[in-house]
């Protein structure tokens, strides 16, 4: 029977691209095809970030057979899986996954939610899909990106619907301190050779960038908004799914950068927002997250 062995569920801006690459590089793992966009985005609802219509990327209406077609043919001794970082915080993804793949193994990677939210702000500030305020403080006051950081709230749904032994949680800090241990534990959880060292073990993937031309970025954003308003669905989906267009834009209008340090006041506000959820997460995962509660970066 065609099936999928594991799914990476998030969180976004938390090292999921690196973790996905380490999975892809393992010789016993067949990851979903990436001919179009980076993630399959099948089980999520339409509006991934809840901020703007142009982020509607769900393919659930294409059917489960379409989903299976996004993977290489199954082979004896190999695992098949995917990594879509939007699943964890999505309101219905866990139900859809359970309906179609009740025995699937789930992988999550978590980063300090304060840093995740800040990284998300700068990612979209320099991107073309969302209207983002000129300051992080303003986006914080509007509640943008915050919900993705309530890890306990979102993970609890998966723990309530899947066996705990089928869920593996990676902590971003550990990927920095001891990446070899992280990949070994992950491979062991999945049941593939844990001694394999992926070529990307020491690489930082999907690092921060900035926009070269804000004018070009704004023009593209306005075009996407216009396509939405005109309800040109086929054109919109082709644009959003095109890796070629994405790569061309990245080459033309992006360059590596480091975003500015978060202000102490903003960090304090974020810590206050996430404190209760972090405390609950500590109990759920039986792990100390004291560093996430600190106002020092």
N, C-alpha and C positions, 0 to 999 in steps of 0.2 A: 504493500500500500504506500502511495506517495505521501510523504509527511515531511515536516521540518523538525529538526532536532533541538534547535535553540534559537532564542530571539533576544537581542539586546534592546532594552527598553528605555534607556536614558541614563543620566540626565543630560540635557543639552549644555554645551560650553563647559564640559567637565572632563574632557579627555576621551570622549566616546569615539572620535575619529582615530586616535592612536590605538585604542583598544580594538576597534574594528579592524584596523590594519594588522595588528598582531594575530587576530583570528584568521584573517584572509591569508596570511603568510604561512600558516601551519599546513604541512603537506597532507594532513588527514581531514582538512576542513574545506568545504565548498561553500563560499559565501555567495549571496545573491548577486546577480549581474548588475554592473554599474554603468551600462552603456548610456543610460539617460542620466538621472539624478543619483546622488550618493546613497540615498535611502529609499527603501521600497514604499514606506508610508501607506500601508494598506489598512491596518486596523484602527487608525486614528480617525477622529471626526474631521470635518473639512477645515475648520479654522484652527490651525496649529497654535499660533501665539495669541489668538483672541484680540488682535489689535487692528487688523485690516483685512478686507475681503481678498486682496491679492495673495494672501498666504494660504488659500484653500488648496490643499494638495492631496487630499485623501483619494485613494483608488478603490475604496471598499465596494463601490457600486459596480466595479468591473467583475466582481465575483471571485470566489476562492480558487477556481481553476486558473484564472488569470494570475493570481498570486503565485501559485505553484510554478507557473511558466517563467517566473522571474529568476528561477534557480537552475543551476546545471542539473543534468540528469542524475538521479541517485546512483551511487556506486557502493558496492559491498565494502565495508571497512572505512567508509567516509561519512562525515557528518555534514548536514546542510543547515545553514542558518542565515540570519540577517541582523542588522542593527539599525533601528530607527529610534532616534533619541526622543521623539515626541510621544512615544507610547505611554511612558510612565505617568505623566501628568494628565493624559487625556481622560475625559470622563467616562468613556465607554470602551476604550481599547482592551482593558483587562477582560471585559465580558466577551468581546468578540474573539479574543485569543483563546479564552477558555472554551468557547463554543466550537471552534474549529480545531484547536490543538490543546486539548486538556492535559496532555502529558508532557508538553514541551518544557524544556529547561529555560530559565530566564536569567539574564545577566544585566545588572545595573552598575553604573559607576557614578559616584557622588562626589561633588566638590563642595567646599564651604559655600553655602547658599548665598552668602553676601558677595563673594567673589564671582559666583556664577551669574548673579543678577547684573553685577557691574560689567562683566565681560559681555553679557548679552546686549546691554545697552550700547556699548561701543561697536559691537558687531553690526547691529542694525543701524546705528548712527552713520556708519560708513557704507551701509548697504543700500539697496534700491527698493525693498519691498514695503517698508513701514515708514510712516510719518513719526519721526522721533524728535522730542524736544532738544533744544540746543544745550541743555545742561542735564546731568544725571539727577540732580536734585529735583528738577521739575518732573522728570519721568517717574521718580520715586513718589512724589506727591500725587501723581496720577495712578499709582499702583501698577505701572507697566512692568512686565516680566516677573513680578513677585510670586505669583501662584506656582510657577515652576520650581521654586525653592522650598516648598512645603513637602519635603521628602517623606516624612512620616505619613502624612495624610495620603499621599499617593501610593507609597509602597504598601501600606496597610491593606489596601484593596487587593493587591496581588497575594499577600500573605494569607488573606482571608479566603482566597479562591484557588490557590495552588499549594501543593505540599512545600513546606519550608525547605526540604532537601532539594527541591527543584529550583531554588532561588539562590543566586550567588551575587553578592554585593562587593564591588571593588571601591576602595576609597582613593580619590585622586592623589592625596598626599603620599600614599604608599607607592604610586607609580613614579613619583619623583625620588623617593628615598631608596626604594628597592624594587625596581621594575621586574627584575628576574624572578623574584619571589611572587610577584603579582601574576605574571604569565604562567608560572608553574602551577600555582593554585587554580587558576582559571582553566588551564588545559586538563588538570586532574579532575576538576568538577565536571567537565564535559566528557571525560573518558577517552581523551586522545593522549599521545605521547607527551608527558609533562616535561621531559628533558629538552625538548626543542627550544632553541633560542631564536626568536624572530629577528630578521634583519633590522626591523624598526625599533628594537628594544630601547635604544638610547636616543631616538629621534623625537623631536617635538613637532607634531603635525597640526596643520590648521592654526598656525600662530596668528597673533594679532596683526592687523594691517590698517592702513588709512587710505582715504580717497585722494587721488591726485587732483581731480577736478570735481569740485562740488557741483558745478553747473551741469556737467555731463550726468552725474548721479541724479540730480533733480529732474533733468529732462527725461531720463529713463523711468524714474518713479512716476512722473506725470503720465507718461505713455501707458504704463501698467494700470494706473487708475482709470484712464480713458477706456482702455480695453475692457476693464471690469464694468464700467458704467454702460458700455455698449453691448455688454453680455456676449462678447466674442469668445465663448468658452474654449473652442478648439485652438484658437490662436494663443490664448492665455496659457493653456496647459502645455502646448508645444514649447513655449518660451520657458516656462518654469521647469520643464523636464529636460531641456536641452543642456547637456554638459558642454557642448561645443560653444554655444553662446555665452555660457557662464565663464568658460576659460578665456574666451576672447575678451570679455569685459574685464576680467581679473588682470589680464596682461596689460590692457590699455590703461586702466584707471585705478589699479591698486598697487600699493607698495608696502613692504614690511614696516612695522612701526610698534611702538610701545605706548599704550594709552596712559594718560596722566594718573597719578596716584589718587585714590579716593580720599575725599576730605574726612576728617575725624568725625564731624557732625553727621555726615551721610552714613558712615560706617556704624555709628551709634544707633541711628534710626533703624538701619537694616538688622542689626543684632537684636534690637528690641522686637522687631517684627517676627523674627524667626526663632526667638528664644524658646518658646513653649514647644514648638515643633521639634527643635533640636533635642530638647530634654526627652521627649517621647521617643525620638529616633534612637537615642542612647539605650533606652530600655528594650526597644524592638530588636536592635542589632547587638546588644550587649557590648557596647564599645563606647569609649570616652571621646567626646567631641569638645573638650574644653577649649581647644584652640579656636573653634568656630565661634565661641561666645566672647572672644577677646575683641576689644575695639582697636587693638594694634594689628596692623597688617603684616 
